[in-house]
Amino acid sequence: MDFRPLNELERRHLITALRGNADGNRVLLMDRKDTSFAGSAEEVPDEEVINAIKSVPCHY
């Protein structure tokens, strides 16, 4: 995977979302295809949460 630094607009959106997460309990969203930042939301549907949990590999 190639590293690409955030441009100024992406950086501002990410900082705003991080502040919203810390101060207002907002959810940070991630693109499933490339794990890039995809915004924030008040709440995430249950189906999205279940898909995220299923995508984490578990090795015992």
C-alpha positions, 0 to 999 in steps of 0.5 A, spaced: 500 500 500 502 506 498 502 512 503 499 518 501 499 524 506 492 527 507 491 534 503 488 540 507 481 539 506 481 531 508 486 533 514 481 538 517 475 533 516 479 528 520 480 533 525 473 535 526 471 528 526 476 526 532 473 532 536 466 530 535 468 523 537 472 526 543 467 531 545 460 529 542 460 521 542 460 521 534 462 515 530 468 515 526 467 512 519 472 508 515 471 506 508 471 498 507 475 498 501 481 502 503 480 503 510 480 511 509 477 516 513 469 516 510 466 521 515 462 521 522 455 520 524 451 520 530 449 513 530 451 507 526 446 501 523 447 495 527 448 491 520 455 495 520 457 494 527 456 486 525 460 487 519 465 490 522 466 485 528 466 479 523 471 482 519 476 482 525 480 476 524 481 471 530 486 467 531 487 462 537 
